[in-house]
Amino acid sequence: MTVTSPGSQLLLRGAPSDREMDAFCVQYAPRAPGHPAVRDLLRLLADVPGDGLEPRLEWVERWIHWMRDRIPAHGLTDVDDGALSPANSRLALLVRVLEGESALRASVTRLVAGVCAGSRGLKLFAQVGLSAGNGFFSELTDRFVRGVLPTPPEPGKLSELLLHLFPVPEDAEWLGALSPMLLARLTALVGEPPPPEPTPASRVRGDLMDALVLLGVQVAGLGLAEDVRDRTPELSFRASPFLRLRLVCDAVLARDGAQEALADLARGVEDCRGVVRTVTRHLEDSGVSVDLVYRLERIRRGLDRMEAIARVLGAPRGEPRWREALALLSDLLRLAHADRSVRALVRRNSRLMARKIIERTGNTGEHYITSTQAEFHQMVHSAAGGGLVTAFAAALKFVLTALPLAPFFAGLFVALNYAGGFVLMQLLGFTLATKQPSMTASTLAAAVGEDAGPDTGPRRMERLAALVPRVTRSQLAAILGNLGCVLPVAVAFALGFQALTGHAFLSQEKARSVVDTLHPWKSATLLYAALTGVLLWASSVAAGWFENFIVYRRLPEALAHHRVLRTLVGVNGARKVADALEHHAAGVGGSVALGVLLAVMPGVGSFFGIHLDVRHVTFSFGSLALAGCALGTSAVLEPGFLAAVGGVLLVGIVNFGVSFALALGVALRARDVPLSQGLRFLGAVFMRFVRHPLPFLLPPRDAPATNGAEGQVLPLAGPPGH
């Protein structure tokens, strides 16, 4: 007499009856026959589709949904392992059922074979999680379009199935936590279809081989690009490991993944990584390109994927191979979700450029930090020159805004006025106080980054905090120089103009308007001051970017060897032009950027129907001085005018505070300094100010000793341009 199990009857009769369900549950869950995991599994196995790719894929989705149920399949038998996760407990139940039900096992085997036969895995292994574009902006556009437009279905591709089954990034952890031992047992049960059908393992292995060759071609093409080869001049073209990489991949394919061929591949991948490290070091020294950084990241990811595929191919069958396969699948799933994010792309590829920009800004910022009394006085004199130029620029702005010009030309001339004044200060060696905070903040962040680490102690933090008094008193010197000079120069200009023309430089109406717009609480002047602080910080970023652009493109070297320039000014003259460009690149770039930003912001606001304006402390003080001369001495003592004076002081505080905070925060993040480290730094600075406030305001009487605390903090040397 033959005993037929409930599972065998289901294949003939369809949906299980209540009696069949109870018999199945008693057989496979004697201690908990009413457990929903067992009942749902029987319904799932009773509904395995016989043919058609789409129904089979839908069944796989239902199976994953059953696997991800939070109710674990524990306590079903006397030998159940209660330590298994919910997913692995359900996987163990499935394996136990298929081991005992040959008919159900055969139906699932046919389903697995049908899915593998009708699906292609090349895109899954060679493209998912790897950027498809050849450049940063191409990939940025592609991600934006994919985020806006719906994606057409691709049921014949395993890549589509993977992302459909695991739609959120956290799914990668769930997938990686599955038991390789249980998956190996499941594969042994359902991975051998009857002949002449090829096994799913052989199909997947073929896809892995194809993906390895395709990745080799792509990585070799990126690694042999001209800008990569130019940064490894010591390596000849024929000796490039990227050129050998394609041949090694062909050898792996020809020898069907033999261990010797995979070992050659591992050596080739490591040689390619060495070239990438060399190019990255070259970028650290000679300027950064976002597009090149993107392609280097693409090469790294491609090499990592090739290495992961090689580990799967080289692992023994069974549990070891599944362990490597799960690591590969969870990693590419994590990267697939990350590569859908525009923000992640920008953040990852701009990090190196941001750091280099901040480093160049910090090098410029070192010039703004004084140590001795002589340097303090030199800073005051340099800032006085900046105040002199600002006074005339403020007066010229009133002239330009009074002209009957179209908005475009009015904004253009104001921008030229601002930028021309700032560039003139740069070329004459003068200092503008409001440019200091964003520059010195990058220098502070560099010092914090150098000291960040697990072994950071109180003495090291104290030494770091000793830098801040030098920064604050240097800032004070620049403020005193700017404001102390812009006031008398603006007054002298207004009085001289009145003596020559017989009327005030500003009309009474215009002067009253200037006073009213600087009132601290009756106008939006503090909001505009904060906006100006943002623009000051943005100009410092532009300064670092422009210097990075000059260095990356090797423009000084190109000018020094330019044939036409050498003909016009001679060899020495061309060299001087190149040196001047390298010397003043950051200062001129930041000056032009700041001038344009200050001029266009009101126009941008009016374009959107928002009243926006800028409040720069030095220009505001010069404008207020011109307004005071027009109103007379009696009006200067009125409460409204005195409130405007207080408003100018608040404008200065907001200008400095906003630009310094932005620059310091961005610089700390670019250097990967933890928040706790930054808070410790601020705490040490505050305690030092409480104990010794005077060094924050005035320089020491004598020069600090060579081995003193302040002398150790940071060298003063830096590019002369500021």
Rosetta blueprint (number, residue, H / E / L):
1 M L
2 T L
3 V L
4 T L
5 S L
6 P H
7 G H
8 S H
9 Q H
10 L H
11 L H
12 L H
13 R H
14 G L
15 A L
16 P L
17 S L
18 D H
19 R H
20 E H
21 M H
22 D H
23 A H
24 F H
25 C H
26 V H
27 Q H
28 Y H
29 A L
30 P L
31 R L
32 A L
33 P L
34 G L
35 H L
36 P H
37 A H
38 V H
39 R H
40 D H
41 L H
42 L H
43 R H
44 L H
45 L H
46 A L
47 D L
48 V L
49 P L
50 G L
51 D L
52 G L
53 L H
54 E H
55 P H
56 R H
57 L H
58 E H
59 W H
60 V H
61 E H
62 R H
63 W H
64 I H
65 H H
66 W H
67 M H
68 R L
69 D L
70 R L
71 I L
72 P L
73 A L
74 H L
75 G L
76 L L
77 T L
78 D L
79 V L
80 D L
81 D L
82 G L
83 A L
84 L L
85 S L
86 P H
87 A H
88 N H
89 S H
90 R H
91 L H
92 A H
93 L H
94 L H
95 V H
96 R H
97 V H
98 L H
99 E H
100 G H
101 E L
102 S H
103 A H
104 L H
105 R H
106 A H
107 S H
108 V H
109 T H
110 R H
111 L H
112 V H
113 A H
114 G H
115 V H
116 C H
117 A H
118 G H
119 S L
120 R E
121 G L
122 L H
123 K H
124 L H
125 F H
126 A H
127 Q L
128 V L
129 G L
130 L L
131 S L
132 A L
133 G L
134 N L
135 G L
136 F H
137 F H
138 S H
139 E H
140 L H
141 T H
142 D H
143 R H
144 F H
145 V H
146 R H
147 G H
148 V H
149 L L
150 P L
151 T L
152 P L
153 P L
154 E L
155 P L
156 G L
157 K E
158 L H
159 S H
160 E H
161 L H
162 L H
163 L H
164 H H
165 L H
166 F L
167 P L
168 V L
169 P L
170 E L
171 D H
172 A H
173 E H
174 W H
175 L H
176 G H
177 A L
178 L L
179 S L
180 P H
181 M H
182 L H
183 L H
184 A H
185 R H
186 L H
187 T H
188 A H
189 L H
190 V H
191 G L
192 E L
193 P L
194 P L
195 P L
196 P L
197 E L
198 P L
199 T L
200 P H
201 A H
202 S H
203 R H
204 V H
205 R H
206 G H
207 D H
208 L H
209 M H
210 D H
211 A H
212 L H
213 V H
214 L H
215 L H
216 G H
217 V H
218 Q H
219 V H
220 A H
221 G H
222 L H
223 G H
224 L L
225 A L
226 E H
227 D H
228 V H
229 R H
230 D L
231 R L
232 T L
233 P L
234 E L
235 L L
236 S L
237 F L
238 R L
239 A L
240 S L
241 P H
242 F H
243 L H
244 R H
245 L H
246 R H
247 L H
248 V H
249 C H
250 D H
251 A H
252 V H
253 L H
254 A H
255 R L
256 D L
257 G L
258 A L
259 Q H
260 E H
261 A H
262 L H
263 A H
264 D H
265 L H
266 A H
267 R H
268 G H
269 V H
270 E H
271 D H
272 C H
273 R H
274 G H
275 V H
276 V H
277 R H
278 T H
279 V H
280 T H
281 R H
282 H H
283 L H
284 E H
285 D H
286 S H
287 G L
288 V L
289 S L
290 V H
291 D H
292 L H
293 V H
294 Y H
295 R H
296 L H
297 E H
298 R H
299 I H
300 R H
301 R H
302 G H
303 L H
304 D H
305 R H
306 M H
307 E H
308 A H
309 I H
310 A H
311 R H
312 V H
313 L H
314 G H
315 A L
316 P L
317 R L
318 G L
319 E H
320 P H
321 R H
322 W H
323 R H
324 E H
325 A H
326 L H
327 A H
328 L H
329 L H
330 S H
331 D H
332 L H
333 L H
334 R H
335 L H
336 A H
337 H H
338 A H
339 D L
340 R L
341 S L
342 V H
343 R H
344 A H
345 L H
346 V H
347 R H
348 R H
349 N H
350 S H
351 R H
352 L H
353 M H
354 A H
355 R H
356 K H
357 I H
358 I H
359 E H
360 R H
361 T H
362 G H
363 N H
364 T H
365 G H
366 E H
367 H L
368 Y L
369 I L
370 T L
371 S L
372 T L
373 Q H
374 A H
375 E H
376 F H
377 H H
378 Q H
379 M H
380 V H
381 H H
382 S H
383 A H
384 A H
385 G H
386 G H
387 G H
388 L H
389 V H
390 T H
391 A H
392 F H
393 A H
394 A H
395 A H
396 L H
397 K H
398 F H
399 V H
400 L H
401 T H
402 A H
403 L L
404 P L
405 L L
406 A L
407 P H
408 F H
409 F H
410 A H
411 G H
412 L H
413 F H
414 V H
415 A H
416 L H
417 N H
418 Y H
419 A H
420 G H
421 G H
422 F H
423 V H
424 L H
425 M H
426 Q H
427 L H
428 L H
429 G L
430 F L
431 T L
432 L L
433 A H
434 T H
435 K H
436 Q H
437 P H
438 S H
439 M H
440 T H
441 A H
442 S H
443 T H
444 L H
445 A H
446 A H
447 A H
448 V H
449 G H
450 E H
451 D H
452 A L
453 G L
454 P L
455 D L
456 T L
457 G L
458 P H
459 R H
460 R H
461 M H
462 E H
463 R H
464 L H
465 A H
466 A L
467 L H
468 V H
469 P H
470 R H
471 V H
472 T H
473 R H
474 S H
475 Q H
476 L H
477 A H
478 A H
479 I H
480 L H
481 G H
482 N H
483 L H
484 G H
485 C H
486 V H
487 L H
488 P H
489 V H
490 A H
491 V H
492 A H
493 F H
494 A H
495 L H
496 G H
497 F H
498 Q H
499 A H
500 L H
501 T H
502 G L
503 H L
504 A L
505 F L
506 L L
507 S L
508 Q H
509 E H
510 K H
511 A H
512 R H
513 S H
514 V H
515 V H
516 D H
517 T H
518 L L
519 H L
520 P L
521 W L
522 K L
523 S L
524 A L
525 T H
526 L H
527 L H
528 Y H
529 A H
530 A H
531 L H
532 T H
533 G H
534 V H
535 L H
536 L H
537 W H
538 A H
539 S H
540 S H
541 V H
542 A H
543 A H
544 G H
545 W H
546 F H
547 E H
548 N H
549 F H
550 I H
551 V H
552 Y H
553 R L
554 R L
555 L H
556 P H
557 E H
558 A H
559 L H
560 A H
561 H L
562 H L
563 R H
564 V H
565 L H
566 R H
567 T H
568 L H
569 V H
570 G H
571 V H
572 N H
573 G H
574 A H
575 R H
576 K H
577 V H
578 A H
579 D H
580 A H
581 L H
582 E H
583 H H
584 H H
585 A H
586 A H
587 G H
588 V H
589 G H
590 G H
591 S H
592 V H
593 A H
594 L H
595 G H
596 V H
597 L H
598 L H
599 A H
600 V H
601 M H
602 P H
603 G H
604 V H
605 G H
606 S H
607 F H
608 F L
609 G L
610 I L
611 H L
612 L L
613 D L
614 V L
615 R L
616 H L
617 V H
618 T H
619 F H
620 S H
621 F H
622 G H
623 S H
624 L H
625 A H
626 L H
627 A H
628 G H
629 C H
630 A H
631 L H
632 G L
633 T H
634 S H
635 A H
636 V H
637 L L
638 E L
639 P H
640 G H
641 F H
642 L H
643 A H
644 A H
645 V H
646 G H
647 G H
648 V H
649 L H
650 L H
651 V H
652 G H
653 I H
654 V H
655 N H
656 F H
657 G H
658 V H
659 S H
660 F H
661 A H
662 L H
663 A H
664 L H
665 G H
666 V H
667 A H
668 L H
669 R H
670 A H
671 R L
672 D L
673 V L
674 P L
675 L H
676 S H
677 Q H
678 G H
679 L H
680 R H
681 F H
682 L H
683 G H
684 A H
685 V H
686 F H
687 M H
688 R H
689 F H
690 V H
691 R H
692 H L
693 P L
694 L H
695 P H
696 F H
697 L L
698 L L
699 P L
700 P L
701 R L
702 D L
703 A L
704 P L
705 A L
706 T L
707 N L
708 G L
709 A H
710 E H
711 G H
712 Q H
713 V H
714 L L
715 P L
716 L L
717 A L
718 G L
719 P L
720 P L
721 G L
722 H L
